[in-house]
Amino acid sequence: MGEQLPGRTAPQMTERIQQVADRAFAATFKRLFTFALLYEDSEVDNRVLGLDSHSRVLAVSGAGCGVAGLLAAHPARIDAIDTNPHHLALAALKVAATRRVTSYGEFYQLLGRGRHGDPERTLQPLMSDLPAWVGQYWSANHRRFRHNLYAEGLVGTLQRWLRRKVRVDADFLHGLHRLPPADRLARLSPILTSIERAWPMRALVNTPLFLLGIGVNFEQRQRNLRENRAATMMEVVTAHLGRLAQTDLETNWFVWVGLTGEFNHDHPEAVPPYLRAENHQRALAAPTRVAFHRQSLQRMIADAAPGQWSHFSLCDVLDWLPAAAQRQLLHGIARVGGPGALVLTRSVESGCVVDRAGLSDRYERVEPASSQASEQERTRLYGRVDVYRVLG
Ligand SMILES: C[S@@+](CC[C@H](N)C(=O)[O-])C[C@H]1O[C@@H](n2cnc3c(N)ncnc32)[C@H](O)[C@@H]1O
């Protein structure tokens, strides 16, 4: 039997160890370029947020597809925030290209196909309205567009390794899509087995390196294991692939990028909304003021005055936090947003974070928007996608 520290129970010790591990995770994660693509279905966001020309949005950026997608709704202001400068710089680039590259063909070449013959020359003029550090970042990293942006970063690298093992192409995906959803798992089964057996999957899947590579910290890993009643992350990954197989495979851009390294360029809705022609056209005329903040959401909220934002788009940041920190952040957002403010959040859990935090007197879940969003979310990574309204 291991010794306990005086005054601490075994679950308290486990929680403490997890918190220390997550501090190390956060310090490492913010130095790594993990995501070239936002692993959230930003089509859902614009549907449920209902932005207008008075809206002021505080949005965690991740890889920035969601932030760029907000421009089509012409909100008054967007404050994009992320602790990871790689992701924030990519978000800034996506926003600048969406607003400034007037030729849809050129825009799609850069961010739809993720490659460009002369990325340095194309990116350079987009930097003029962005913070100086973003310009420096892209002068050093424009080569990411030489071959395929979406095969870059830790997630892209992991997917590239897997593709070498499973050798799936666009024809396979079209064929899978034509099968009834119930029959697709049988067709996928040999692929799931080869993923389970493939190096690096087998070697990495239960290590912290894998968590860093897929952007899941220890707190969210525990939530994933609990929710899937799984003992290992391999079981979580397999269950996730099974859920993905049931979706509309023609338009599920997460499946396409994962299995082929490309979007389905033949289908106009098989890309994140900011990459669609009509949204790009609207975004070109957006009067929105956009700022980029390299800091934590907790710091930003603690320092903010009430009334600064009407909408808060949190990605799945709450899942990365222990219960007490979730409560504190939701408290802060209610203070800053004030009555009527909307909060969009995703969680791998099926339980309601507001109820768990004992804040149902401060927030109401917006329905049917939240249930519909949870059903529509194409990534199938989340148990729920919720929109909460701050109560008066
Ligand atoms: C929570 S992660 C998880 C992956 C996410 N579902 C995605 O597809 O990007 C999304 C982004 O949140 C950022 N992040 C995590 N915790 C944060 C915090 N407390 N404040 C600001 N950004 C945070 C990460 O750096 C990352 O870029």
Ligand as a Chemical Component Dictionary entry (heavy atoms), coordinates in Angstrom:
data_LIG
# 
_chem_comp.id                   LIG 
_chem_comp.type                 NON-POLYMER 
_chem_comp.pdbx_formal_charge   0 
_chem_comp.three_letter_code    LIG 
# 
loop_
_chem_comp_atom.comp_id 
_chem_comp_atom.atom_id 
_chem_comp_atom.alt_atom_id 
_chem_comp_atom.type_symbol 
_chem_comp_atom.charge 
_chem_comp_atom.model_Cartn_x 
_chem_comp_atom.model_Cartn_y 
_chem_comp_atom.model_Cartn_z 
_chem_comp_atom.pdbx_ordinal 
LIG C1  C1  C 0  -8.975  23.335 -25.266 1  
LIG S1  S1  S 1  -7.991  22.993 -26.738 2  
LIG C2  C2  C 0  -8.687  21.468 -27.244 3  
LIG C3  C3  C 0  -8.856  21.127 -28.649 4  
LIG C4  C4  C 0  -10.003 21.799 -29.360 5  
LIG N1  N1  N 0  -11.196 21.005 -29.303 6  
LIG C5  C5  C 0  -9.592  22.115 -30.780 7  
LIG O1  O1  O 0  -10.052 21.532 -31.733 8  
LIG O2  O2  O -1 -8.756  22.997 -30.934 9  
LIG C6  C6  C 0  -8.373  24.316 -27.777 10 
LIG C7  C7  C 0  -7.472  25.519 -27.584 11 
LIG O3  O3  O 0  -7.671  26.063 -26.291 12 
LIG C8  C8  C 0  -6.450  26.616 -25.820 13 
LIG N2  N2  N 0  -6.581  26.733 -24.370 14 
LIG C9  C9  C 0  -6.655  25.739 -23.473 15 
LIG N3  N3  N 0  -6.864  26.227 -22.223 16 
LIG C10 C10 C 0  -6.925  27.582 -22.355 17 
LIG C11 C11 C 0  -7.133  28.640 -21.438 18 
LIG N4  N4  N 0  -7.327  28.404 -20.147 19 
LIG N5  N5  N 0  -7.136  29.902 -21.908 20 
LIG C12 C12 C 0  -6.942  30.156 -23.231 21 
LIG N6  N6  N 0  -6.750  29.180 -24.150 22 
LIG C13 C13 C 0  -6.743  27.908 -23.723 23 
LIG C14 C14 C 0  -5.402  25.663 -26.319 24 
LIG O4  O4  O 0  -4.144  26.287 -26.406 25 
LIG C15 C15 C 0  -5.967  25.252 -27.680 26 
LIG O5  O5  O 0  -5.412  26.034 -28.709 27 
# 
loop_
_chem_comp_bond.comp_id 
_chem_comp_bond.atom_id_1 
_chem_comp_bond.atom_id_2 
_chem_comp_bond.value_order 
_chem_comp_bond.pdbx_ordinal 
LIG C1  S1  SING 1  
LIG S1  C2  SING 2  
LIG S1  C6  SING 3  
LIG C2  C3  SING 4  
LIG C3  C4  SING 5  
LIG C4  N1  SING 6  
LIG C4  C5  SING 7  
LIG C5  O1  DOUB 8  
LIG C5  O2  SING 9  
LIG C6  C7  SING 10 
LIG C7  O3  SING 11 
LIG C7  C15 SING 12 
LIG O3  C8  SING 13 
LIG C8  N2  SING 14 
LIG C8  C14 SING 15 
LIG N2  C9  SING 16 
LIG N2  C13 SING 17 
LIG C9  N3  DOUB 18 
LIG N3  C10 SING 19 
LIG C10 C11 SING 20 
LIG C10 C13 DOUB 21 
LIG C11 N4  SING 22 
LIG C11 N5  DOUB 23 
LIG N5  C12 SING 24 
LIG C12 N6  DOUB 25 
LIG N6  C13 SING 26 
LIG C14 O4  SING 27 
LIG C14 C15 SING 28 
LIG C15 O5  SING 29 
# 
